[in-house]
Amino acid sequence: MASIYLHIPFCKQACHYCNFHFATSLHYKDELVSAMLKEITLQKDFLKSEKVETIYFGGGTPSLLMIEDLLVLLKKIFTEFDVAETTEITLESNPDDITEEKLLQWKTIGINRLSIGVQSFFEEDLKWMNRAHSALQAKTSLQMAKKHFDNITIDLIYGLPDLTNEKWKHNVETALNLNIPHLSCYALTVEPKTPLDKMIKLNKSKDVNPDKQSEQFLLLMQWLQDAGYEHYEISNFAKNNCTTDKHSWRSQHNSAYWQGKKYLGLGPSAHSFNGYERQWNCANNSTYIASITDDKIPAEIELLTKTQQTNEYIMTSLRTIEGLKFENIEFSESLSKEILIKKSERFINSGLMLFGNETLILTREGKLLADGIAADLFFD
């Protein structure tokens, strides 16, 4: 199995917390789409003939593209790669871009999963984040989307400085009442050099409270467990009562990342992984376009050592419900099972981790410290 990710680096406006690569002008949109079409051809051998089972339009805001742009990119992928008939094709979209006409068009060209960036159902929080949509658009867009798509996920953010537990519960309950089958919930992170980072340093905004974020994450886990959702990855929850396939509401694309499968990233700032090396394109639209025009992929490449590959598996696997399985690690004298078990003991003894059947799994409290625990288990 392999995946393809397309980074569409355009947004209507900049969210205060965002540090992804994007531009707020569509001036070079046509040139960029043409460059991405050419990159698809230049990169056609990257996945070594593996069947593509997920395609993901991310960004930025891919829903800003015309239907013709999306269609020509999809056609090119289907021409150059071996794409499975049951491929999951996801489009990230913002509530303010969603109309009945667009929903029908997306479905017609093969989009079968929508990822909608709601973030909050409160007007004041959306304005604080500098989101382009309103609270009303957040609800109405989901009601429209549900008429045409079964497979829908939404993003919600918790841990905002003024987000009370009551407001957080309202956001989650609104999603549940709308019967959204998948939720991706993230703690607000203050990334360096973002507008939010600058506002906090200038005392124009409150800083986040880590204790409050932990409390809201624990509440989230309990609420969604009670609602019958499977917490299959740290930030992701899927309704687990689908009649066709118990895992069908999981994100197959993101699951491929966590399982260490191959993926090709197309577009400026996109990352790729082929099993033993990573590469990432430059995060500059004009440089990307110029380089691709000259038949050069503007990417840096990093060859991963066995130790780095093992550490990446530790990091990603501990985020999942399946946990870290010893059978998936190629142990050696320097990467020994005994060392890993020894490092794990203090987390097991403190109730942050469970160990059984040669598998390490984080407890609910352990999930609060997932990245730190994984880093402590890394091999030197």
VEXDREN-732764 format. One line per 4 residues: number of its first residue (from 1); for each residue x, y, z of C-alpha. Coordinates in nm, 2 decimals. Last residue first. Example, Ala and Ser with C-alpha at 12.3 -4.5 7.8 and 13.67 -1.06 7.14 Angstrom:
2 = 1.37:-0.11:0.71  1.23:-0.45:0.78
END
This chain:
380 = 2.09:0.64:2.08  1.77:0.44:2.09  1.45:0.63:2.15  1.24:0.52:2.45
376 = 1.27:0.86:2.63  1.15:1.03:2.30  0.85:0.81:2.29  0.76:0.90:2.65
372 = 0.80:1.27:2.57  0.58:1.25:2.26  0.30:1.06:2.43  0.28:1.26:2.76
368 = -0.10:1.31:2.77  -0.14:0.97:2.61  0.01:0.82:2.91  -0.28:0.92:3.12
364 = -0.52:0.73:2.89  -0.28:0.43:2.90  -0.01:0.40:2.63  0.04:0.06:2.47
360 = 0.36:-0.15:2.46  0.34:-0.49:2.29  0.53:-0.82:2.33  0.20:-0.99:2.43
356 = 0.17:-0.75:2.73  0.30:-0.42:2.85  0.08:-0.12:2.95  0.20:0.24:2.98
352 = 0.15:0.54:3.19  0.07:0.35:3.51  0.38:0.46:3.70  0.53:0.11:3.69
348 = 0.48:0.08:3.31  0.64:0.42:3.25  0.93:0.33:3.47  0.98:0.00:3.30
344 = 0.98:0.12:2.94  1.35:0.20:2.93  1.44:-0.15:3.05  1.21:-0.31:2.80
340 = 1.37:-0.11:2.52  1.72:-0.20:2.63  1.63:-0.57:2.66  1.48:-0.57:2.31
336 = 1.82:-0.47:2.17  1.89:-0.20:1.91  2.27:-0.20:1.94  2.30:-0.58:1.95
332 = 2.02:-0.62:1.70  1.64:-0.59:1.70  1.45:-0.54:1.37  1.13:-0.39:1.52
328 = 0.79:-0.48:1.39  0.76:-0.80:1.61  0.82:-0.58:1.91  0.48:-0.42:1.86
324 = 0.43:-0.06:1.97  0.07:0.03:2.02  -0.25:-0.10:1.84  -0.45:0.20:1.96
320 = -0.20:0.44:1.79  0.03:0.72:1.91  0.29:0.47:2.04  0.33:0.34:1.69
316 = 0.43:0.68:1.55  0.72:0.76:1.79  0.85:0.41:1.82  0.84:0.36:1.45
312 = 1.03:0.68:1.40  1.29:0.56:1.65  1.33:0.24:1.46  1.38:0.41:1.13
308 = 1.64:0.65:1.29  1.83:0.35:1.44  1.83:0.17:1.11  1.97:0.48:0.94
304 = 1.75:0.72:0.74  1.87:0.87:0.42  1.77:1.24:0.42  1.68:1.41:0.09
300 = 1.62:1.78:0.02  1.37:1.86:-0.26  1.33:2.10:-0.54  1.25:1.83:-0.81
296 = 1.43:1.94:-1.13  1.27:1.93:-1.47  1.35:2.30:-1.53  0.98:2.39:-1.50
292 = 0.99:2.19:-1.17  1.26:2.43:-1.04  1.08:2.75:-1.14  0.75:2.63:-0.99
288 = 0.90:2.53:-0.66  1.11:2.85:-0.64  0.79:3.06:-0.71  0.58:2.86:-0.45
284 = 0.84:2.85:-0.17  0.85:2.58:0.10  1.11:2.36:-0.08  1.01:2.00:-0.13
280 = 1.08:1.73:0.14  1.25:1.40:0.11  1.27:1.11:0.34  1.47:0.79:0.30
276 = 1.44:0.42:0.39  1.08:0.32:0.34  0.98:0.54:0.05  0.89:0.86:0.24
272 = 0.77:1.20:0.10  0.71:1.55:0.24  0.53:1.84:0.07  0.67:2.19:0.13
268 = 0.57:2.30:-0.23  0.37:2.04:-0.42  0.35:1.66:-0.43  0.41:1.43:-0.13
264 = 0.46:1.06:-0.21  0.39:0.80:0.06  0.53:0.47:0.17  0.40:0.29:0.48
260 = 0.52:0.36:0.83  0.21:0.25:1.01  0.14:0.60:1.14  0.17:0.75:0.80
256 = -0.06:0.48:0.65  -0.31:0.56:0.92  -0.32:0.92:0.80  -0.45:0.80:0.46
252 = -0.69:0.53:0.59  -0.86:0.79:0.81  -1.07:0.56:1.03  -1.44:0.55:0.95
248 = -1.41:0.22:0.77  -1.24:0.04:1.06  -1.53:-0.18:1.17  -1.61:-0.25:0.81
244 = -1.96:-0.27:0.66  -2.20:-0.20:0.95  -2.01:0.10:1.09  -2.03:0.09:1.47
240 = -1.68:0.22:1.55  -1.72:0.59:1.51  -1.37:0.71:1.46  -1.15:0.93:1.69
236 = -0.82:1.09:1.61  -0.58:1.31:1.80  -0.38:1.03:1.99  -0.47:0.76:1.74
232 = -0.74:0.49:1.74  -0.97:0.64:2.00  -1.27:0.44:1.88  -1.60:0.63:1.92
228 = -1.90:0.49:2.10  -2.04:0.81:2.25  -1.92:0.71:2.60  -1.57:0.68:2.45
224 = -1.61:1.01:2.29  -1.70:1.19:2.61  -1.42:1.01:2.81  -1.15:1.09:2.56
220 = -1.26:1.46:2.53  -1.27:1.50:2.91  -0.91:1.38:2.93  -0.81:1.62:2.65
216 = -0.99:1.91:2.82  -0.80:1.85:3.14  -0.47:1.82:2.96  -0.53:2.15:2.78
212 = -0.62:2.32:3.11  -0.29:2.20:3.26  -0.10:2.32:2.96  -0.25:2.67:2.98
208 = -0.22:2.86:2.66  -0.09:3.22:2.66  -0.33:3.51:2.67  -0.33:3.76:2.38
204 = -0.20:4.11:2.32  0.08:4.06:2.57  0.34:4.14:2.30  0.49:3.80:2.34
200 = 0.14:3.65:2.32  0.06:3.84:2.00  0.38:3.74:1.84  0.32:3.37:1.90
196 = -0.03:3.40:1.77  0.09:3.57:1.46  0.32:3.27:1.39  0.69:3.31:1.44
192 = 0.73:3.01:1.67  0.42:2.77:1.69  0.18:2.81:1.98  0.00:2.48:1.98
188 = -0.38:2.46:2.04  -0.46:2.10:2.14  -0.59:1.90:1.85  -0.91:1.70:1.79
184 = -0.97:1.50:1.47  -1.32:1.37:1.47  -1.48:1.10:1.25  -1.83:0.98:1.20
180 = -2.01:1.32:1.23  -2.36:1.24:1.36  -2.47:1.61:1.37  -2.55:1.56:1.74
176 = -2.20:1.42:1.79  -2.04:1.73:1.63  -2.25:1.96:1.84  -2.17:1.76:2.15
172 = -1.80:1.81:2.09  -1.83:2.19:2.05  -2.07:2.21:2.35  -1.83:2.01:2.57
168 = -1.55:2.26:2.48  -1.78:2.55:2.57  -1.85:2.40:2.91  -1.49:2.31:2.97
164 = -1.41:2.68:2.91  -1.22:2.80:2.60  -1.07:3.14:2.68  -0.70:3.05:2.64
160 = -0.77:2.80:2.36  -0.70:2.45:2.49  -0.92:2.27:2.24  -0.92:2.27:1.86
156 = -1.17:2.08:1.64  -1.11:1.93:1.30  -1.40:1.76:1.11  -1.42:1.42:0.94
152 = -1.67:1.31:0.68  -1.73:0.97:0.52  -2.10:0.96:0.44  -2.10:1.23:0.18
148 = -2.38:1.39:-0.03  -2.65:1.49:0.22  -2.39:1.50:0.50  -2.21:1.78:0.33
144 = -2.51:2.01:0.35  -2.56:1.97:0.72  -2.19:2.00:0.77  -2.18:2.33:0.58
140 = -2.48:2.46:0.78  -2.31:2.40:1.11  -1.97:2.57:1.04  -2.14:2.83:0.83
136 = -2.34:2.94:1.13  -2.02:2.96:1.34  -1.86:3.19:1.08  -1.59:3.11:0.83
132 = -1.26:3.28:0.74  -1.08:3.18:1.06  -0.89:3.45:1.24  -0.83:3.23:1.55
128 = -0.99:3.50:1.77  -1.27:3.54:1.52  -1.34:3.17:1.52  -1.33:3.17:1.90
124 = -1.58:3.46:1.92  -1.82:3.29:1.68  -1.84:2.96:1.87  -1.88:2.63:1.67
120 = -1.50:2.57:1.68  -1.22:2.42:1.47  -1.45:2.36:1.16  -1.18:2.26:0.91
116 = -1.37:2.00:0.71  -1.20:1.68:0.60  -1.42:1.53:0.32  -1.41:1.17:0.19
112 = -1.52:1.02:-0.14  -1.37:1.26:-0.40  -1.43:1.08:-0.73  -1.49:1.35:-0.99
108 = -1.87:1.34:-0.94  -1.84:1.36:-0.56  -1.64:1.68:-0.58  -1.89:1.83:-0.83
104 = -2.19:1.75:-0.62  -2.03:1.90:-0.31  -1.93:2.21:-0.51  -2.29:2.27:-0.63
100 = -2.44:2.22:-0.29  -2.19:2.48:-0.15  -1.89:2.44:0.08  -1.62:2.71:0.06
96 = -1.71:2.89:0.38  -1.70:2.56:0.57  -1.33:2.50:0.48  -1.22:2.20:0.28
92 = -0.97:1.92:0.29  -1.03:1.67:0.02  -0.99:1.30:0.07  -0.97:1.02:-0.19
88 = -0.98:0.67:-0.03  -0.89:0.43:-0.31  -1.13:0.14:-0.37  -1.04:0.09:-0.73
84 = -0.67:0.09:-0.64  -0.44:0.33:-0.82  -0.14:0.21:-1.02  0.03:0.54:-1.09
80 = 0.10:0.76:-1.39  -0.24:0.78:-1.55  -0.45:0.77:-1.23  -0.23:1.05:-1.09
76 = -0.27:1.26:-1.40  -0.65:1.21:-1.39  -0.66:1.33:-1.03  -0.46:1.64:-1.10
72 = -0.68:1.72:-1.40  -0.99:1.68:-1.19  -0.88:1.89:-0.90  -0.79:2.18:-1.13
68 = -1.12:2.15:-1.33  -1.32:2.16:-1.01  -1.16:2.50:-0.93  -0.93:2.51:-0.64
64 = -1.03:2.69:-0.32  -1.13:2.36:-0.16  -0.76:2.27:-0.15  -0.71:2.51:0.15
60 = -0.36:2.53:0.27  -0.30:2.25:0.24  -0.43:1.90:0.19  -0.56:1.70:-0.10
56 = -0.52:1.33:0.00  -0.50:1.02:-0.22  -0.52:0.68:-0.06  -0.47:0.32:-0.19
52 = -0.19:0.37:-0.44  -0.06:0.03:-0.55  0.32:0.00:-0.53  0.50:0.04:-0.87
48 = 0.82:0.16:-0.71  0.66:0.45:-0.51  0.91:0.71:-0.64  0.89:0.60:-1.00
44 = 0.62:0.85:-1.11  0.80:1.14:-0.94  0.89:1.34:-1.26  0.54:1.26:-1.40
40 = 0.36:1.38:-1.09  0.60:1.68:-1.07  0.47:1.79:-1.41  0.11:1.80:-1.30
36 = 0.23:1.98:-0.98  0.40:2.24:-1.20  0.08:2.30:-1.40  -0.12:2.33:-1.08
32 = 0.14:2.59:-0.96  0.13:2.79:-1.28  -0.25:2.81:-1.26  -0.25:2.91:-0.90
28 = 0.03:3.18:-0.92  -0.19:3.48:-0.83  -0.41:3.28:-0.59  -0.30:3.51:-0.31
24 = -0.31:3.43:0.06  -0.01:3.21:0.04  0.06:2.88:0.22  0.32:2.68:0.41
20 = 0.19:2.55:0.74  0.26:2.75:1.06  -0.10:2.82:1.16  -0.20:2.98:1.49
16 = -0.33:3.32:1.38  -0.52:3.17:1.08  -0.40:3.34:0.76  -0.65:3.45:0.50
12 = -0.82:3.31:0.19  -0.57:3.02:0.18  -0.34:2.87:-0.09  -0.07:2.62:-0.07
8 = -0.23:2.31:-0.22  -0.02:2.02:-0.09  -0.10:1.69:-0.27  -0.05:1.37:-0.07
4 = -0.01:1.03:-0.24  -0.03:0.70:-0.05  0.12:0.35:-0.08  0.00:0.00:0.00
END
